[in-house]
Amino acid sequence: MKYPENIRAVASLHPDYMGFIFHGKSPRYFKGEIPDDLPVAIRKTGVFVNSSIVEIIEKVTRYHLHAVQLHGGETAEFCRELRDALPRIEIIKVFSVKDEFDFAQLLPFENTADYFLFDTKGKQPGGNGYTFDWKLLKNYPSGKPYFLSGGIGPKETEKVQDFLHNQEYRNVSALCYAIDVNSRFETEPGSKNTEKLKEFKSKILCQHQ
């Protein structure tokens, strides 16, 4: 999210999380002010790429963030230090997936991250606009809840529904805590189409109840 009025419009749909990107190379880089009248249930999330702990603390404090999403090469030790510095903040560690993925990478983060997030590996740390093969997640060895991300848009509604309800994915889809959407719902970087988001959310929740 980037623009105040669009932030308020999306907030009216009551998403569980709302992301603000603090990565200078991103066209969605956030440097404004977050409206102070957002629903209290929305967890404001800062997205960082190889930022220092000092910078993360500064953004968490300034914007009253509830969660941080780590999109770079942050180590488990880094996450542990961040946890010690910000014990009340949710830590979401991102892993990029393409044609294959070594799930052994997750093990060091089991005790330092609250959630994992699987995104499509591309030229950018995120917002590349296309999905990876979710069948790879059938080998997910962890019991930790995760976010599913990467190129999910209106055309992926049926694909998401199938992933959540297909018996083939039953064990792993039960751990899918959140669906992370971004670029496929944009009218421009950082500005979301609220009508498309509303329709997507309605269809997913209707099938998921």
Secondary structure, DSSP 8 states (H G I E B T S, - for coil): ---HHHHHHHHTT--SEEEEE--TTSTTB--S---TTS-TTSEEEEEESS--HHHHHHHHHHHT-SEEEE-S---HHHHHHHHHH-TTSEEEEEEEESS---GGGGGGGTTT-SEEEEEE--SSSS-------GGGGGG----S-EEE-SS--GGGHHHHHHHHH-GGGHHHHTTEEEE---GGGEEETTEE-HHHHHHHHHHHHHHH-
